[in-house]
């Protein structure tokens, strides 16, 4: 019996979308088309993958915010979401 599209997709994900090192998490979201084009342009400009660019932008933004906070504020911020 032939597999459904959903079954084929599940098999593909199991085979191709594994995190070998175990330190990745899936992010599924929709963004605006202009934002997607900007992401592609920036990634190409910096010669990095879009994933690496997003990780860098997020880390830089968080670092900037943490620099504005007191030690107690940083602790509260980090304790808010631990996973």
C-alpha positions as CSV (number, residue, x, y, z in Angstrom):
1,X,0.0,0.0,0.0
2,X,1.3,3.4,-0.9
3,X,2.2,5.9,1.8
4,X,0.2,9.1,2.2
5,X,1.9,12.5,1.8
6,X,1.9,13.0,5.6
7,X,3.7,9.6,6.0
8,X,6.2,10.4,3.4
9,X,6.9,13.8,5.0
10,X,7.3,12.1,8.4
11,X,9.8,9.7,7.0
12,X,11.7,12.5,5.3
13,X,11.9,14.5,8.5
14,X,13.2,11.5,10.4
15,X,15.9,10.9,7.8
16,X,17.0,14.4,7.0
17,X,16.2,16.8,9.8
18,X,18.1,15.2,12.6
19,X,20.3,17.2,15.0
20,X,23.3,15.0,15.4
21,X,24.8,17.1,18.2
22,X,21.5,17.3,20.1
23,X,21.7,21.1,20.7
24,X,19.2,22.4,18.1
25,X,15.4,23.1,18.4
26,X,13.0,23.4,15.6
27,X,11.5,26.9,14.9
28,X,8.4,26.8,12.6
29,X,7.0,30.3,11.9
30,X,5.8,32.5,9.1
31,X,7.4,35.9,8.4
32,X,6.6,38.6,5.9
33,X,7.9,38.2,2.4
34,X,10.0,41.4,2.7
35,X,11.6,40.1,5.9
36,X,12.4,36.8,4.2
37,X,14.0,38.6,1.3
38,X,16.1,40.7,3.8
39,X,17.2,37.5,5.6
40,X,18.3,36.0,2.3
41,X,20.2,39.1,1.3
42,X,21.9,39.5,4.6
43,X,22.9,35.8,4.7
44,X,24.3,36.1,1.2
45,X,26.1,39.4,2.1
46,X,27.8,37.7,5.1
47,X,28.3,34.4,3.3
48,X,26.5,32.4,6.0
49,X,23.4,30.3,6.1
50,X,20.2,31.9,7.1
51,X,20.1,29.8,10.3
52,X,23.6,31.1,11.3
53,X,22.5,34.6,10.6
54,X,19.3,34.3,12.7
55,X,21.3,32.8,15.6
56,X,23.8,35.6,15.4
57,X,21.1,38.3,15.3
58,X,19.3,36.8,18.3
59,X,22.5,36.4,20.3
60,X,23.5,40.0,19.5
61,X,20.1,41.4,20.5
62,X,20.1,39.4,23.7
63,X,23.6,40.5,24.6
64,X,22.6,44.2,24.1
65,X,19.6,43.8,26.3
66,X,21.5,42.0,29.1
67,X,24.1,44.8,29.1
68,X,21.3,47.2,30.1
69,X,20.1,45.1,33.0
70,X,21.3,44.9,36.6
71,X,22.4,41.5,38.0
72,X,19.0,40.9,39.6
73,X,17.2,41.8,36.3
74,X,19.5,39.5,34.4
75,X,18.8,36.6,36.8
76,X,15.0,37.2,36.5
77,X,15.3,37.4,32.7
78,X,17.3,34.2,32.5
79,X,15.0,32.4,35.0
80,X,11.9,33.3,33.0
81,X,12.6,30.7,30.3
82,X,15.1,28.0,30.9
83,X,14.3,25.7,28.0
